[in-house]
Amino acid sequence: MAGKSRFTKLDAFTKTVEDARIRTTSGGIVTIVSLLVVLFLSWGEWRDYRKVVIHPELVVDKGRGERMEIHLNITFPKVPCELLTLDVMDVSGEQQHGVQHGVKKIRLRPQSEGGGEIDAKVLSLHAADESATHLDPSYCGPCYGAPAPYNAKKPGCCSTCEEVREAYAQASWAFGDGSTMEQCQREHYTERLAEQRHEGCRIEGGLRVNKVIGNFHIAPGRSFSNGNMHVHDLAQWWSTPVPGGHSFSHIIHSLRFGPQLPDDLVRKLGGNGKNTLWTNHHLNPLDNTKQETDDPNYNFMYFVKIVPTSYLPLGWEKQAAQNRANWEQDHSVGLGAFGYGSDGSMETHQYSVTSHKRSLAGGDDAKEGHGERLHSRGGIPGVFFSYDISPMKVVNREERAKSFLGFLAGLCAVVGGTLTVAAAVDRGLFEGTVRLKKLRSKDN
């Protein structure tokens, strides 16, 4: 007999000789059942290991000098495009009067004719149909007492009706209908405005703004600054020949801040209702909002609270530094492409909103059952969006539900636990069978 090893005394798994082992039918059945249970539970452990879950966390947003995109699609069935102006301003002092890039106006037929599209026009200064290329190259149109606009094609001159309007806006003067100005007469501005009076307008597109507290609004007339005040030329708004006047009834088809989460990613994250974490990206609070009024002196205000939100896919750490540099430095990408990382990560925004509406004539909300609400007089008719940026940021990070070591530990627990329970069950069955046989032998 071979000599015993020094580790023999440490053996915690003592063995029995083959002759001392008893095999039973119940033991075989328990073994097969326990094997099936082990396979089923092991498959569940493997599924848990392969599962990708979203781990949300709230952190302080430490970004600096960032920008964000605003994407909007709003219909005004009772206001012609010629009267609408879109302005953006923020607390940093940056004002973008009559925003010219990334947004287009779509003329709509009157509601009585179905409201179909007539044509679309991208907002841009000095469009081809407004240029004065057909005039004598030496032509220098008058600005009628106003200083020539800084962005005029020919310095010191107002060659088009648009440039006269711009000159009046910069001088903080009311423009009127332009019927006495030769540039507007030549371009039939007054006639064009008159024939659009019964039309509607849809404004859609995107804006890129500073990621600071600010607002954007859609109001009638050309906008300009008068001292520290932002005002609009409302002469054409009040002098409309349309019965009952225009009104700012509107439908917000969509409004979002930042990129939209792709449909395939929503399905991956359980956007079918099982996981509501991201469903609000497809159900933005203001989507499909409809407001009605027949009062031309009416003001709608939406107060938006924006929460920066990041989506970080599995393995995002490998390109994190590069993506962060791109987001902070590259603001030259086209509208709609801003906020996407090369690894599938995304920087976007969620928001909540409260709304308020009032007549510029003042009064209360007695018609709505709130006579205690009193409104001040004055203001500008239009639709205003004031947004505030939260200092906190939601980071939604994709992670494995279980690490590989956790998977191995779970697998060992499944195998060991199942075999332990099976051994106890088999022992109970064996002891019961033995005692039953003894009782029968005594009876005989």
C-alpha positions as CSV (number, residue, x, y, z in Angstrom):
1,M,0.0,0.0,0.0
2,A,1.4,3.4,-1.0
3,G,2.4,5.7,1.7
4,K,0.0,8.4,2.7
5,S,0.5,11.9,1.5
6,R,0.9,14.8,4.0
7,F,-2.3,16.2,2.6
8,T,-4.4,13.1,3.4
9,K,-5.3,14.4,6.9
10,L,-6.6,17.6,5.2
11,D,-9.1,15.8,2.9
12,A,-12.6,17.1,3.7
13,F,-14.2,14.9,1.0
14,T,-13.9,11.4,2.5
15,K,-14.8,8.5,0.1
16,T,-16.6,5.3,0.5
17,V,-15.7,2.1,-1.2
18,E,-17.7,0.9,-4.1
19,D,-19.0,-2.1,-2.1
20,A,-20.6,0.2,0.5
21,R,-22.6,2.1,-2.1
22,I,-26.3,1.4,-2.8
23,R,-27.9,2.4,-6.1
24,T,-31.7,2.8,-6.1
25,T,-34.4,3.5,-8.7
26,S,-35.5,6.6,-6.8
27,G,-31.9,7.8,-6.7
28,G,-31.7,7.5,-10.5
29,I,-34.9,9.5,-11.0
30,V,-33.6,12.2,-8.6
31,T,-30.3,12.4,-10.5
32,I,-32.1,12.9,-13.8
33,V,-34.4,15.6,-12.4
34,S,-31.5,17.4,-10.6
35,L,-29.5,17.3,-13.9
36,L,-32.4,18.9,-15.8
37,V,-32.7,21.5,-13.0
38,V,-29.0,22.3,-13.2
39,L,-29.2,22.7,-17.0
40,F,-32.2,25.0,-16.7
41,L,-30.8,27.2,-14.0
42,S,-27.4,27.3,-15.7
43,W,-29.1,28.5,-18.9
44,G,-30.8,31.2,-16.7
45,E,-27.4,32.3,-15.3
46,W,-26.0,32.5,-18.9
47,R,-29.0,34.7,-19.9
48,D,-28.4,37.0,-17.0
49,Y,-24.7,37.2,-17.8
50,R,-25.4,38.1,-21.4
51,K,-28.2,40.6,-20.6
52,V,-27.5,44.3,-21.0
53,V,-29.3,46.6,-18.6
54,I,-29.4,50.3,-18.3
55,H,-28.0,51.8,-15.1
56,P,-29.2,55.4,-14.6
57,E,-27.3,57.7,-12.4
58,L,-27.5,61.4,-11.6
59,V,-24.4,63.5,-11.7
60,V,-23.5,67.2,-11.8
61,D,-23.2,68.5,-15.3
62,K,-19.7,70.0,-15.5
63,G,-19.8,70.8,-19.2
64,R,-18.6,74.3,-20.3
65,G,-19.2,76.3,-23.5
66,E,-21.6,73.7,-24.8
67,R,-24.4,74.1,-27.3
68,M,-27.6,72.3,-28.0
69,E,-30.1,71.9,-30.8
70,I,-33.8,72.7,-30.7
71,H,-35.9,70.9,-33.3
72,L,-39.4,72.2,-33.8
73,N,-42.4,71.7,-36.1
74,I,-45.3,74.1,-35.4
75,T,-48.3,75.0,-37.5
76,F,-50.1,78.4,-37.4
77,P,-53.3,78.0,-39.4
78,K,-54.4,81.6,-39.1
79,V,-51.1,83.5,-39.6
80,P,-49.3,84.0,-43.0
81,C,-45.6,83.2,-43.2
82,E,-44.9,86.8,-44.3
83,L,-45.8,88.0,-40.8
84,L,-44.1,85.4,-38.7
85,T,-40.6,86.0,-37.1
86,L,-38.6,83.5,-35.1
87,D,-36.2,85.0,-32.6
88,V,-33.8,83.4,-30.1
89,M,-32.0,85.0,-27.2
90,D,-30.3,83.8,-24.0
91,V,-28.9,85.2,-20.8
92,S,-25.4,85.3,-22.2
93,G,-26.5,88.3,-24.2
94,E,-26.6,86.5,-27.6
95,Q,-29.6,87.5,-29.6
96,Q,-30.4,86.0,-32.9
97,H,-33.1,88.1,-34.4
98,G,-35.1,86.5,-37.3
99,V,-33.2,83.3,-37.2
100,Q,-32.0,82.5,-40.7
101,H,-30.5,79.0,-40.7
102,G,-31.9,75.5,-40.3
103,V,-35.5,76.6,-40.3
104,K,-38.0,76.9,-43.1
105,K,-41.4,78.4,-43.5
106,I,-44.1,76.4,-45.4
107,R,-47.0,78.4,-46.7
108,L,-50.3,76.6,-46.1
109,R,-53.6,77.1,-47.9
110,P,-56.5,78.6,-45.8
111,Q,-58.4,76.2,-43.6
112,S,-61.4,76.5,-45.7
113,E,-59.4,75.0,-48.6
114,G,-58.0,72.1,-46.6
115,G,-54.8,73.7,-45.3
116,G,-52.5,71.9,-47.8
117,E,-48.9,73.1,-48.6
118,I,-48.3,75.8,-51.1
119,D,-44.6,76.1,-51.1
120,A,-41.6,76.0,-48.7
121,K,-38.9,78.5,-48.2
122,V,-35.7,78.2,-46.3
123,L,-35.1,81.3,-44.2
124,S,-32.0,83.0,-45.6
125,L,-31.1,86.5,-46.2
126,H,-30.7,87.7,-49.8
127,A,-32.4,84.7,-51.4
128,A,-32.3,84.6,-55.2
129,D,-35.8,85.8,-55.6
130,E,-35.1,88.9,-53.5
131,S,-31.8,89.9,-55.0
132,A,-31.5,92.9,-57.3
133,T,-29.4,91.2,-60.0
134,H,-31.7,92.6,-62.7
135,L,-31.0,96.2,-61.8
136,D,-28.2,98.4,-63.1
137,P,-25.0,97.5,-61.3
138,S,-24.6,101.1,-60.3
139,Y,-28.0,101.3,-58.7
140,C,-28.1,102.4,-55.1
141,G,-31.6,102.4,-53.6
142,P,-32.5,104.8,-50.8
143,C,-33.1,103.7,-47.3
144,Y,-35.6,106.5,-46.6
145,G,-33.8,108.1,-43.8
146,A,-32.7,104.9,-42.1
147,P,-29.0,103.9,-42.0
148,A,-28.2,101.2,-44.5
149,P,-28.2,97.7,-43.0
150,Y,-24.7,96.3,-42.1
151,N,-25.4,93.2,-44.3
152,A,-26.5,95.0,-47.4
153,K,-25.2,93.7,-50.7
154,K,-24.0,97.1,-51.6
155,P,-22.6,99.1,-48.6
156,G,-24.7,102.3,-47.9
157,C,-27.6,101.2,-50.2
158,C,-31.0,99.5,-49.9
159,S,-31.3,97.7,-53.2
160,T,-34.3,95.4,-52.2
161,C,-37.4,95.7,-50.1
162,E,-35.9,93.2,-47.7
163,E,-32.9,95.5,-47.2
164,V,-35.3,98.5,-46.5
165,R,-37.1,96.4,-43.9
166,E,-33.8,95.4,-42.3
167,A,-32.7,99.1,-42.3
168,Y,-35.9,100.1,-40.6
169,A,-35.6,97.3,-38.0
170,Q,-32.1,98.3,-37.1
171,A,-33.2,101.9,-36.7
172,S,-36.2,100.7,-34.5
173,W,-38.7,102.2,-36.9
174,A,-42.1,100.8,-37.9
175,F,-42.0,99.6,-41.5
176,G,-45.7,99.5,-42.5
177,D,-46.7,97.8,-45.8
178,G,-44.0,99.4,-47.9
179,S,-46.5,100.7,-50.5
180,T,-44.6,104.0,-50.8
181,M,-41.1,102.5,-51.3
182,E,-39.9,101.9,-54.8
183,Q,-38.1,98.7,-53.9
184,C,-41.2,97.2,-52.5
185,Q,-43.3,98.4,-55.3
186,R,-40.9,96.8,-57.8
187,E,-41.1,93.5,-56.0
188,H,-44.9,93.7,-55.4
189,Y,-44.3,93.2,-51.7
190,T,-47.7,94.8,-50.7
191,E,-49.6,92.7,-53.3
192,R,-47.8,89.5,-52.2
193,L,-48.6,90.3,-48.5
194,A,-52.3,90.9,-49.4
195,E,-52.7,87.7,-51.2
196,Q,-51.2,85.7,-48.3
197,R,-53.5,87.2,-45.7
198,H,-55.8,84.2,-45.5
199,E,-53.0,81.6,-45.5
200,G,-51.5,79.7,-42.7
201,C,-47.8,78.8,-42.0
202,R,-45.8,75.9,-40.7
203,I,-42.4,76.5,-39.2
204,E,-40.1,73.5,-39.0
205,G,-36.4,72.9,-38.7
206,G,-33.6,73.2,-36.1
207,L,-31.7,75.8,-34.2
208,R,-28.3,75.5,-32.5
209,V,-28.1,77.7,-29.4
210,N,-25.9,78.2,-26.3
211,K,-26.6,75.7,-23.6
212,V,-27.7,78.4,-21.1
213,I,-31.0,79.8,-19.9
214,G,-32.8,81.4,-22.8
215,N,-36.0,81.6,-24.8
216,F,-37.2,81.5,-28.4
217,H,-40.5,82.9,-29.6
218,I,-42.6,83.2,-32.8
219,A,-44.3,86.5,-33.0
220,P,-45.6,88.8,-35.8
221,G,-43.6,91.5,-37.5
222,R,-39.9,92.3,-37.8
223,S,-38.0,92.2,-34.5
224,F,-35.5,94.7,-33.4
225,S,-33.9,96.0,-30.2
226,N,-34.8,99.4,-28.7
227,G,-32.3,100.1,-26.0
228,N,-32.6,97.1,-23.7
229,M,-36.0,96.1,-25.0
230,H,-36.8,93.5,-27.6
231,V,-39.8,94.7,-29.7
232,H,-41.6,93.8,-32.9
233,D,-43.1,95.9,-35.6
234,L,-46.8,95.1,-35.2
235,A,-48.1,97.6,-37.8
236,Q,-49.0,94.9,-40.3
237,W,-50.5,92.7,-37.6
238,W,-53.0,95.3,-36.5
239,S,-53.9,96.6,-39.9
240,T,-54.9,93.2,-41.4
241,P,-58.0,93.3,-43.6
242,V,-58.9,89.7,-42.6
243,P,-62.3,89.5,-40.9
244,G,-61.7,88.9,-37.2
245,G,-58.0,89.4,-37.6
246,H,-55.2,86.8,-37.4
247,S,-54.7,84.7,-34.3
248,F,-52.0,82.6,-32.8
249,S,-53.9,79.3,-32.7
250,H,-51.3,76.7,-33.2
251,I,-50.4,73.0,-33.2
252,I,-47.0,71.8,-31.9
253,H,-46.4,68.7,-33.9
254,S,-43.1,68.1,-32.3
255,L,-40.6,69.9,-30.1
256,R,-37.4,68.3,-28.8
257,F,-34.0,69.4,-27.5
258,G,-31.2,67.4,-29.0
259,P,-31.2,64.3,-31.1
260,Q,-34.1,61.8,-31.2
261,L,-33.3,58.3,-29.9
262,P,-33.4,55.9,-32.9
263,D,-36.3,53.5,-33.1
264,D,-34.1,50.4,-33.1
265,L,-32.4,51.6,-29.9
266,V,-35.8,52.3,-28.3
267,R,-36.8,48.7,-29.1
268,K,-33.5,47.4,-27.8
269,L,-34.2,49.3,-24.5
270,G,-37.7,48.0,-24.2
271,G,-39.6,51.1,-25.6
272,N,-42.7,48.9,-26.1
273,G,-43.8,49.7,-22.6
274,K,-41.7,47.3,-20.5
275,N,-39.1,49.9,-19.9
276,T,-40.4,53.5,-19.7
277,L,-37.0,55.1,-19.1
278,W,-36.7,56.3,-22.7
279,T,-40.2,56.3,-24.0
280,N,-40.5,60.1,-23.3
281,H,-38.1,60.7,-26.2
282,H,-40.9,59.6,-28.5
283,L,-43.6,61.2,-26.3
284,N,-42.1,64.6,-25.7
285,P,-44.5,66.5,-23.4
286,L,-45.4,69.1,-26.1
287,D,-45.8,66.8,-29.0
288,N,-49.2,67.1,-30.7
289,T,-50.2,70.1,-28.4
290,K,-53.1,72.1,-29.8
291,Q,-54.1,75.6,-28.7
292,E,-57.1,77.6,-30.0
293,T,-58.0,81.3,-29.8
294,D,-59.9,83.8,-31.9
295,D,-58.3,86.7,-30.1
296,P,-55.5,88.4,-32.0
297,N,-54.2,89.9,-28.8
298,Y,-53.3,86.6,-27.2
299,N,-50.1,85.3,-25.8
300,F,-49.0,81.7,-25.2
301,M,-46.1,80.9,-22.9
302,Y,-44.4,77.5,-22.3
303,F,-41.9,77.2,-19.4
304,V,-39.6,74.3,-20.2
305,K,-37.2,72.6,-17.7
306,I,-34.5,70.8,-19.6
307,V,-32.4,68.0,-18.2
308,P,-29.2,67.0,-20.0
309,T,-29.2,63.3,-20.7
310,S,-26.5,61.0,-21.9
311,Y,-26.8,57.5,-23.3
312,L,-23.6,55.4,-23.1
313,P,-23.7,52.0,-24.9
314,L,-21.7,49.0,-23.9
315,G,-18.0,49.5,-24.4
316,W,-18.2,53.3,-24.6
317,E,-15.1,53.7,-22.4
318,K,-12.8,52.8,-25.3
319,Q,-13.6,56.0,-27.2
320,A,-14.8,58.2,-24.3
321,A,-12.0,60.7,-24.5
322,Q,-12.3,61.2,-28.3
323,N,-16.1,61.6,-28.2
324,R,-15.8,64.1,-25.3
325,A,-13.4,66.2,-27.4
326,N,-15.6,66.1,-30.4
327,W,-18.7,67.3,-28.4
328,E,-16.8,70.1,-26.8
329,Q,-14.9,71.4,-29.8
330,D,-16.7,70.5,-33.0
331,H,-19.8,72.7,-33.5
332,S,-19.5,72.8,-37.2
333,V,-21.4,69.6,-37.9
334,G,-24.8,70.0,-39.6
335,L,-28.1,70.3,-37.8
336,G,-29.4,66.9,-36.8
337,A,-25.9,65.4,-36.6
338,F,-24.9,67.1,-33.3
339,G,-24.7,65.0,-30.2
340,Y,-23.9,61.6,-31.7
341,G,-20.7,59.7,-30.8
342,S,-18.9,57.4,-33.2
343,D,-19.4,54.5,-30.7
344,G,-23.2,54.9,-30.5
345,S,-23.2,57.2,-27.5
346,M,-25.6,60.1,-27.5
347,E,-25.9,63.5,-25.8
348,T,-29.5,64.7,-25.8
349,H,-32.1,66.3,-23.4
350,Q,-35.3,65.4,-21.7
351,Y,-37.7,68.1,-20.5
352,S,-40.8,68.9,-18.6
353,V,-43.1,71.8,-19.3
354,T,-45.8,74.0,-17.8
355,S,-47.9,76.4,-19.9
356,H,-49.6,79.8,-19.4
357,K,-51.8,81.8,-21.7
358,R,-53.4,85.2,-21.4
359,S,-55.1,88.0,-23.3
360,L,-53.0,91.1,-23.7
361,A,-56.1,93.1,-22.7
362,G,-55.8,91.7,-19.2
363,G,-58.7,90.3,-17.2
364,D,-59.1,86.9,-15.5
365,D,-59.8,83.3,-16.3
366,A,-63.4,83.3,-15.2
367,K,-64.5,81.5,-18.4
368,E,-62.3,78.6,-17.5
369,G,-63.5,78.5,-13.9
370,H,-60.5,80.3,-12.4
371,G,-61.8,83.8,-11.7
372,E,-59.1,84.3,-9.1
373,R,-56.4,84.4,-11.8
374,L,-55.8,88.0,-12.9
375,H,-53.7,88.9,-15.9
376,S,-51.7,92.0,-16.5
377,R,-52.2,94.2,-19.6
378,G,-49.7,94.6,-22.5
379,G,-47.1,92.5,-24.2
380,I,-46.6,91.0,-27.6
381,P,-48.9,88.4,-29.2
382,G,-47.2,85.2,-30.1
383,V,-46.0,81.9,-28.8
384,F,-43.1,82.0,-26.4
385,F,-40.8,79.2,-25.1
386,S,-38.6,79.9,-22.0
387,Y,-36.2,77.2,-21.2
388,D,-34.0,76.6,-18.1
389,I,-31.1,74.1,-18.0
390,S,-30.8,71.8,-15.0
391,P,-27.4,71.7,-13.3
392,M,-27.9,67.9,-12.9
393,K,-27.4,65.4,-15.7
394,V,-28.9,62.0,-16.2
395,V,-26.4,59.4,-17.4
396,N,-27.9,56.1,-18.7
397,R,-25.2,53.6,-19.0
398,E,-25.4,50.2,-20.6
399,E,-23.8,47.5,-18.4
400,R,-23.7,43.8,-18.2
401,A,-26.2,42.6,-15.6
402,K,-23.5,40.3,-14.2
403,S,-19.8,40.1,-14.4
404,F,-18.0,37.0,-15.6
405,L,-16.9,36.2,-12.1
406,G,-20.4,36.7,-10.9
407,F,-21.5,34.3,-13.6
408,L,-19.1,31.6,-12.4
409,A,-20.1,32.1,-8.8
410,G,-23.8,31.8,-9.8
411,L,-23.0,28.7,-11.8
412,C,-21.2,27.1,-8.8
413,A,-24.1,28.0,-6.6
414,V,-26.6,26.4,-9.0
415,V,-24.7,23.2,-9.3
416,G,-23.8,22.9,-5.6
417,G,-27.2,24.0,-4.3
418,T,-29.1,21.7,-6.7
419,L,-26.9,18.6,-5.8
420,T,-27.2,19.4,-2.1
421,V,-31.0,19.5,-2.3
422,A,-31.1,16.5,-4.5
423,A,-28.9,14.5,-2.0
424,A,-31.3,15.5,0.8
425,V,-34.3,14.4,-1.2
426,D,-32.7,11.1,-2.2
427,R,-31.7,10.5,1.4
428,G,-35.2,11.1,2.5
429,L,-36.6,8.7,-0.1
430,F,-34.1,6.0,0.7
431,E,-34.7,6.3,4.5
432,G,-38.5,6.2,3.9
433,T,-38.2,3.1,1.7
434,V,-36.0,1.3,4.2
435,R,-38.4,2.0,7.1
436,L,-41.4,1.0,5.0
437,K,-39.7,-2.4,4.3
438,K,-39.0,-2.9,8.0
439,L,-42.6,-2.3,8.9
440,R,-43.8,-4.7,6.2
441,S,-41.4,-7.4,7.4
442,K,-42.7,-7.1,11.0
443,D,-46.3,-7.5,9.8
444,N,-45.3,-10.7,8.0
